[in-house]
Amino acid sequence: MTEMKLESMGLYRNIGRVDADLAALGVGPDEPVRVDQLTSFDQFHYEGTAAVDDSAVALGLGPASRVLDIGSGLGGPARYLADRVGCSVTALELQPELHEAGQRLTQRAGMAGQVAHLQGDILDGPPQGPGFDGIVSMLCFLHISDRAGLFASCESALAPGGRIFIDDYFEIAPLAPAAAAALADVVHCPYLPDEATYAGHLSDAGFVDIELIDKSADWSAFVSARYDAFSGGRDDLVRRYGEPTVDELDTFYRTVAELFAGAGLGGARITARKP
Ligand SMILES: C[S@@+](CC[C@H](N)C(=O)[O-])C[C@H]1O[C@@H](n2cnc3c(N)ncnc32)[C@H](O)[C@@H]1O
């Protein structure tokens, strides 16, 4: 089980705002949508589709690949990967509201033949079936403190030789108590391993070729620019979503920007292979 009530996090509340985003693009409820119309708001990680492109290269994906996306959110990375690469993706999402919204967007995008949505907790084990060729997981593992259970599930999800691509947080230096509290309470990140500990968790689960790229500077710039753009567009967003939703998103985006501006929180891109 995941420890926190994730559905209370600002980014995950008021998911109906997707309809308002689509309406702003001239797309009515239940009308077909294109993947490229969704990408400005269905990527809940950093650096948008460029990060997903990086995952396809790192995992060596092609049209025959079978990919598991853990913590798929609205399904943005899963749809984009399937559309760009031609691979099939299983999108596993814990929160029922996000799962259902993602599944609906996939249907409207005509991608249901390539992207299968599952609602569930990765800690309960991976989907049954032949092993996946690759796992993508973007900004999900930061919500999960049981890394032994998590990486055991990931290892058993993969076929031999399969690779995992993770965007996640790590500890550069111990956080001050107020920052640690904000990270836990606002971002729902209850556990922050340092680089060596992170690699050790993966190694203990049987992964090899473990590589960690420090993305802290890039992500700090990204989340700072994201908050500036959000603040600058506040009046339009209030008209689109209503003030309570904008206030909740403001708290979330501001807190993330402040945490990355501090000395302790880092961002990492981690790749590893199942032998
Ligand atoms: C920051 S969002 C990122 C969503 C998506 N990866 C993206 O980049 O757009 C993290 C997602 O992980 C999901 N999640 C958290 N813990 C999970 C778990 N134990 N099993 C499956 N999904 C989980 C959350 O519900 C959330 O939708």
The ligand as a Gaussian input file, in Angstrom:
#p B3LYP/6-31G(d) Opt

LIG

0 1
 C        3.551000      12.747000     -11.126000
 S        2.388000      11.549000     -11.715000
 C        3.153000      11.165000     -13.276000
 C        2.191000      10.536000     -14.244000
 C        2.838000      10.100000     -15.564000
 N        3.954000       9.200000     -15.309000
 C        3.315000      11.287000     -16.328000
 O        4.527000      11.510000     -16.387000
 O        2.483000      12.025000     -16.893000
 C        2.720000      10.039000     -10.757000
 C        1.612000       9.007000     -10.865000
 O        2.020000       7.803000     -10.201000
 C        0.853000       7.212000      -9.632000
 N        1.238000       6.254000      -8.579000
 C        1.726000       6.559000      -7.352000
 N        1.945000       5.450000      -6.648000
 C        1.603000       4.399000      -7.448000
 C        1.599000       2.994000      -7.257000
 N        1.992000       2.453000      -6.090000
 N        1.199000       2.200000      -8.289000
 C        0.781000       2.759000      -9.462000
 N        0.749000       4.091000      -9.687000
 C        1.159000       4.913000      -8.692000
 C        0.081000       8.411000      -9.115000
 O       -1.268000       8.099000      -8.841000
 C        0.302000       9.420000     -10.237000
 O       -0.737000       9.389000     -11.183000

